[in-house]
């Protein structure tokens, strides 16, 4: 997977805007951070809740990891060169559903 793949997958979700975060390409949903590319071009930071982060890390899936910098922060690091497209699409949609306004999610589901 690449940033272009992330762009395509996020493009399916309502209300997302591309921009930058910490000088790297990023997406927000209605001005709320959703994901960004880290300085390493094959690592994506995705905002998830703490429980989801813990579950992904405990799964043992090599696509997911964290760094001490992200301890206590609701975000998971994703190895784009390892994760399957369907899994990345699901993770991005979960992040979007968690952080998008409720009306936007309802309209999307309608």
Residue frames as a rotation matrix with the C-alpha (Angstrom) as fourth column:
UNK 1
0.585 0.811 0.000 0.00
0.811 -0.585 0.000 0.00
0.000 0.000 -1.000 0.00
UNK 2
-0.597 -0.737 0.316 1.11
0.748 -0.654 -0.114 3.57
0.291 0.169 0.942 -0.66
UNK 3
-0.731 0.329 -0.598 -0.07
0.111 -0.807 -0.579 7.08
-0.674 -0.490 0.553 0.16
UNK 4
-0.748 0.478 -0.461 -1.96
-0.632 -0.300 0.714 7.03
0.203 0.825 0.527 -3.15
UNK 5
-0.525 0.564 -0.637 -3.83
0.359 0.826 0.435 3.95
0.771 0.000 -0.636 -1.91
UNK 6
-0.615 0.282 -0.736 -4.62
0.712 -0.204 -0.672 5.72
-0.340 -0.937 -0.075 1.37
UNK 7
-0.824 0.278 -0.495 -5.89
-0.370 -0.924 0.098 8.71
-0.430 0.264 0.864 -0.64
UNK 8
-0.656 0.583 -0.480 -8.13
-0.359 0.319 0.877 6.44
0.664 0.748 0.001 -2.72
UNK 9
-0.468 0.462 -0.754 -9.52
0.705 0.709 -0.003 4.63
0.533 -0.533 -0.657 0.36
UNK 10
-0.639 0.215 -0.739 -10.12
0.506 -0.606 -0.614 7.82
-0.579 -0.766 0.278 2.32
UNK 11
-0.927 0.260 -0.268 -11.72
-0.374 -0.680 0.631 9.33
-0.018 0.686 0.728 -0.77
UNK 12
-0.527 0.763 -0.375 -14.64
0.324 0.588 0.741 6.93
0.786 0.269 -0.557 -0.25
UNK 13
-0.246 0.361 -0.900 -15.41
0.968 0.040 -0.249 8.57
-0.053 -0.932 -0.359 3.10
UNK 14
0.495 0.594 0.634 -17.51
0.640 -0.743 0.197 11.72
0.588 0.309 -0.748 3.36
UNK 15
0.983 0.110 0.145 -16.11
0.012 -0.831 0.556 15.01
0.182 -0.545 -0.819 4.60
UNK 16
0.466 -0.879 -0.104 -12.40
0.666 0.271 0.695 14.18
-0.582 -0.393 0.712 4.43
UNK 17
0.968 -0.243 -0.064 -9.89
-0.237 -0.801 -0.550 16.81
0.082 0.547 -0.833 3.41
UNK 18
0.487 -0.872 -0.050 -6.28
0.845 0.485 -0.225 16.30
0.221 0.068 0.973 2.44
UNK 19
0.876 -0.312 0.367 -3.66
-0.347 -0.937 0.031 18.57
0.334 -0.155 -0.930 3.92
UNK 20
-0.080 -0.940 -0.331 -0.54
0.004 0.332 -0.943 18.24
0.997 -0.077 -0.023 6.04
UNK 21
0.961 0.197 0.192 0.29
-0.190 -0.029 0.981 17.42
0.199 -0.980 0.009 9.63
UNK 22
0.546 -0.833 0.092 3.80
-0.063 0.069 0.996 17.84
-0.835 -0.550 -0.015 11.01
UNK 23
-0.098 -0.615 -0.782 4.95
-0.793 -0.426 0.435 18.53
-0.601 0.663 -0.446 7.46
UNK 24
-0.948 -0.176 0.264 3.68
-0.009 0.847 0.532 15.25
-0.317 0.502 -0.805 6.02
UNK 25
-0.600 0.779 -0.183 0.56
-0.386 -0.082 0.919 14.45
0.701 0.622 0.349 3.94
UNK 26
-0.944 0.330 0.021 -2.51
0.100 0.347 -0.933 13.97
-0.315 -0.878 -0.360 6.12
UNK 27
-0.435 0.889 0.144 -6.28
0.251 -0.034 0.967 13.64
0.865 0.457 -0.208 6.14
UNK 28
-0.948 0.315 0.035 -8.79
-0.141 -0.319 -0.937 15.25
-0.284 -0.894 0.347 8.45
UNK 29
-0.394 0.910 0.125 -12.52
0.755 0.243 0.609 14.76
0.524 0.335 -0.783 8.72
UNK 30
0.635 0.654 0.411 -14.20
0.392 -0.731 0.559 18.09
0.666 -0.194 -0.720 9.42
UNK 31
0.339 -0.657 0.674 -10.91
-0.553 -0.718 -0.422 19.49
0.761 -0.229 -0.607 10.81
UNK 32
0.644 -0.153 0.749 -10.33
-0.632 0.446 0.634 16.49
-0.431 -0.882 0.190 13.10
UNK 33
-0.335 -0.895 -0.293 -7.12
-0.935 0.279 0.217 14.55
-0.113 0.347 -0.931 12.49
UNK 34
0.810 0.587 0.006 -7.70
-0.573 0.792 -0.209 11.16
-0.127 0.166 0.978 10.89
UNK 35
0.687 -0.638 0.347 -4.35
0.580 0.770 0.267 9.93
-0.438 0.018 0.899 9.57
UNK 36
0.738 -0.525 -0.425 -0.97
-0.643 -0.738 -0.205 11.07
-0.206 0.424 -0.882 8.31
UNK 37
0.736 -0.626 -0.260 2.10
0.295 0.641 -0.708 9.70
0.610 0.444 0.656 6.66
UNK 38
0.759 -0.576 -0.303 5.11
0.237 -0.189 0.953 9.60
-0.607 -0.795 -0.007 8.97
UNK 39
0.339 -0.736 -0.586 8.51
-0.778 -0.569 0.265 10.72
-0.529 0.366 -0.765 7.86
UNK 40
-0.770 -0.433 0.468 9.17
-0.128 0.824 0.552 7.13
-0.625 0.365 -0.690 6.84
UNK 41
-0.566 0.578 -0.587 7.10
-0.824 -0.398 0.403 6.90
0.000 0.712 0.702 3.65
UNK 42
-0.456 0.411 -0.789 5.80
-0.135 0.845 0.518 3.42
0.880 0.343 -0.330 4.43
UNK 43
-0.722 0.221 -0.656 4.35
0.690 0.308 -0.655 4.19
0.057 -0.925 -0.375 7.90
UNK 44
-0.259 0.754 0.603 0.90
0.055 -0.612 0.789 5.64
0.964 0.238 0.117 8.46
UNK 45
-0.992 0.088 -0.089 -0.35
0.077 -0.132 -0.988 7.14
-0.099 -0.987 0.124 11.74
UNK 46
-0.360 0.933 0.026 -4.07
0.148 0.030 0.989 6.45
0.921 0.360 -0.148 12.21
UNK 47
-0.712 0.190 0.676 -6.11
-0.676 -0.449 -0.585 7.94
0.193 -0.873 0.448 15.03
UNK 48
-0.112 0.663 -0.740 -8.00
0.142 0.748 0.648 5.22
0.983 -0.033 -0.178 16.89
UNK 49
0.639 0.322 0.698 -9.35
-0.616 -0.330 0.716 5.00
0.461 -0.887 -0.013 20.41
UNK 50
-0.186 -0.809 0.558 -7.20
-0.983 0.154 -0.104 3.53
-0.002 -0.567 -0.823 23.17
UNK 51
0.225 0.339 0.914 -9.11
-0.445 0.870 -0.213 0.24
-0.867 -0.358 0.346 23.26
UNK 52
0.990 0.138 -0.033 -8.75
-0.083 0.374 -0.924 -0.32
-0.115 0.917 0.382 19.52
UNK 53
0.350 -0.935 -0.061 -5.05
-0.794 -0.261 -0.549 0.52
0.497 0.240 -0.834 19.71
UNK 54
-0.214 -0.417 0.884 -4.55
-0.870 0.493 0.022 -2.03
-0.445 -0.764 -0.468 22.49
UNK 55
0.571 0.513 0.641 -6.47
-0.177 0.839 -0.515 -4.69
-0.802 0.180 0.570 20.58
UNK 56
0.930 -0.251 -0.270 -4.47
-0.271 0.034 -0.962 -4.13
0.250 0.967 -0.036 17.39
UNK 57
0.029 -0.979 0.200 -1.17
-0.930 -0.100 -0.354 -4.29
0.366 -0.176 -0.914 19.25
UNK 58
-0.175 -0.041 0.984 -2.21
-0.707 0.700 -0.097 -7.45
-0.685 -0.713 -0.152 21.11
UNK 59
0.817 0.569 -0.092 -3.29
-0.456 0.541 -0.707 -9.11
-0.353 0.619 0.702 17.86
UNK 60
0.127 -0.867 0.482 0.34
0.142 0.497 0.856 -9.75
-0.982 -0.040 0.186 16.96
UNK 61
0.788 0.194 0.585 -0.30
0.597 -0.003 -0.803 -8.57
-0.154 0.981 -0.119 13.40
UNK 62
-0.168 -0.977 -0.134 3.06
0.874 -0.211 0.439 -7.25
-0.457 -0.044 0.889 12.10
UNK 63
-0.076 0.202 0.977 1.29
0.738 -0.647 0.191 -4.42
0.670 0.735 -0.100 10.26
UNK 64
0.741 0.487 0.462 0.62
0.047 -0.724 0.688 -2.63
0.669 -0.488 -0.560 13.57
UNK 65
-0.113 -0.761 -0.639 3.10
0.916 0.170 -0.363 -1.14
0.385 -0.627 0.678 16.00
UNK 66
0.941 0.308 0.144 3.75
0.228 -0.885 0.406 1.88
0.252 -0.349 -0.902 18.17
UNK 67
-0.158 -0.977 0.141 6.67
0.476 -0.201 -0.856 3.94
0.865 -0.068 0.497 19.44
UNK 68
-0.406 -0.031 -0.914 7.25
0.908 -0.127 -0.399 5.49
-0.104 -0.991 0.080 22.86
UNK 69
-1.000 0.020 0.004 6.36
-0.019 -0.980 0.196 8.89
0.008 0.196 0.981 21.35
UNK 70
-0.405 0.908 -0.102 2.78
-0.422 -0.087 0.902 7.60
0.811 0.409 0.419 20.91
UNK 71
-0.667 0.165 -0.727 2.41
0.642 0.622 -0.449 6.13
0.378 -0.766 -0.520 24.41
UNK 72
-0.517 0.557 -0.650 -0.82
0.527 -0.392 -0.755 7.43
-0.675 -0.732 -0.091 25.90
UNK 73
-0.547 0.318 -0.774 -1.94
-0.648 -0.747 0.150 8.86
-0.531 0.584 0.614 22.54
UNK 74
0.208 0.727 0.654 -4.87
-0.041 0.675 -0.737 7.27
-0.977 0.126 0.170 20.67
UNK 75
0.534 -0.097 -0.840 -3.04
-0.841 -0.161 -0.517 6.42
-0.086 0.982 -0.168 17.46
UNK 76
0.574 -0.348 0.741 -1.67
0.182 0.937 0.299 3.27
-0.798 -0.037 0.601 15.88
UNK 77
-0.146 -0.679 -0.719 1.25
-0.810 -0.335 0.481 3.06
-0.568 0.653 -0.501 13.46
UNK 78
0.728 0.490 0.479 0.65
-0.064 0.745 -0.664 1.00
-0.682 0.453 0.574 10.33
UNK 79
-0.490 -0.870 0.047 3.28
-0.131 0.127 0.983 -0.52
-0.862 0.476 -0.176 8.05
UNK 80
0.321 0.678 -0.661 1.87
-0.735 -0.262 -0.626 0.21
-0.597 0.687 0.414 4.61
UNK 81
-0.257 -0.503 -0.825 4.15
-0.916 0.399 0.042 -2.33
0.308 0.766 -0.563 2.96
UNK 82
-0.993 -0.105 0.048 2.65
-0.116 0.905 -0.410 -5.10
-0.001 -0.412 -0.911 5.12
UNK 83
-0.474 0.875 0.097 -1.05
-0.192 0.005 -0.981 -4.34
-0.859 -0.484 0.165 5.57
UNK 84
-0.632 0.388 0.671 -3.66
0.758 0.488 0.432 -5.75
-0.160 0.782 -0.603 3.18
UNK 85
-0.865 0.298 0.403 -5.89
-0.025 -0.829 0.558 -3.31
0.501 0.473 0.725 1.33
UNK 86
0.086 0.977 -0.194 -9.12
0.236 0.169 0.957 -4.60
0.968 -0.128 -0.216 2.87
UNK 87
0.153 -0.109 -0.982 -7.67
0.979 0.155 0.135 -4.36
0.138 -0.982 0.130 6.36
UNK 88
-0.851 -0.492 -0.185 -6.44
0.506 -0.862 -0.034 -0.81
-0.142 -0.123 0.982 5.77
UNK 89
-0.579 0.721 0.381 -9.82
-0.048 -0.497 0.867 0.20
0.814 0.483 0.322 4.34
UNK 90
0.329 0.717 -0.615 -11.54
0.586 0.356 0.728 -1.20
0.741 -0.600 -0.303 7.44
UNK 91
-0.196 -0.500 -0.844 -9.14
0.967 -0.239 -0.083 0.60
-0.160 -0.833 0.530 9.80
UNK 92
-0.967 -0.175 0.183 -9.55
0.218 -0.944 0.249 3.93
0.129 0.281 0.951 8.00
UNK 93
-0.220 0.958 0.181 -13.34
0.014 -0.183 0.983 3.60
0.975 0.219 0.027 8.02
UNK 94
0.299 0.273 -0.914 -13.30
0.870 0.316 0.379 2.75
0.392 -0.909 -0.143 11.72
UNK 95
-0.624 -0.593 -0.509 -11.17
0.735 -0.666 -0.124 5.83
-0.265 -0.451 0.852 12.41
UNK 96
-0.851 0.361 0.382 -13.51
-0.020 -0.748 0.663 7.93
0.525 0.556 0.644 10.28
UNK 97
0.105 0.959 -0.263 -16.63
0.326 0.216 0.920 6.60
0.940 -0.182 -0.290 12.04
UNK 98
0.070 -0.165 -0.984 -15.03
0.995 0.083 0.057 7.32
0.072 -0.983 0.170 15.42
UNK 99
-0.562 -0.501 -0.658 -14.10
0.601 -0.794 0.091 10.92
-0.568 -0.345 0.747 14.61
UNK 100
-0.809 0.348 0.474 -16.60
0.267 -0.500 0.824 12.11
0.523 0.793 0.312 12.00
UNK 101
-0.699 0.655 0.286 -19.68
-0.698 -0.539 -0.471 14.04
-0.154 -0.529 0.835 13.10
UNK 102
-0.588 0.513 0.625 -22.62
0.099 0.812 -0.575 11.71
-0.802 -0.276 -0.529 13.80
UNK 103
0.444 0.804 -0.395 -24.75
-0.305 -0.279 -0.911 13.30
-0.843 0.525 0.121 11.07
UNK 104
-0.008 -0.549 -0.836 -22.04
-0.997 -0.057 0.047 12.64
-0.073 0.834 -0.547 8.49
UNK 105
-0.917 -0.317 0.243 -21.90
-0.328 0.944 -0.008 8.97
-0.227 -0.087 -0.970 9.51
UNK 106
-0.193 0.930 0.312 -25.71
0.119 0.338 -0.934 8.67
-0.974 -0.144 -0.176 9.42
UNK 107
0.491 0.351 -0.797 -25.84
-0.664 -0.441 -0.603 10.26
-0.564 0.826 0.017 5.96
UNK 108
-0.444 -0.754 -0.485 -23.09
-0.896 0.375 0.237 7.91
0.003 0.539 -0.842 4.76
UNK 109
-0.894 0.085 0.439 -24.97
-0.056 0.953 -0.299 4.86
-0.444 -0.292 -0.847 6.02
UNK 110
-0.001 0.989 -0.146 -28.28
-0.292 -0.140 -0.946 5.95
-0.956 0.042 0.289 4.49
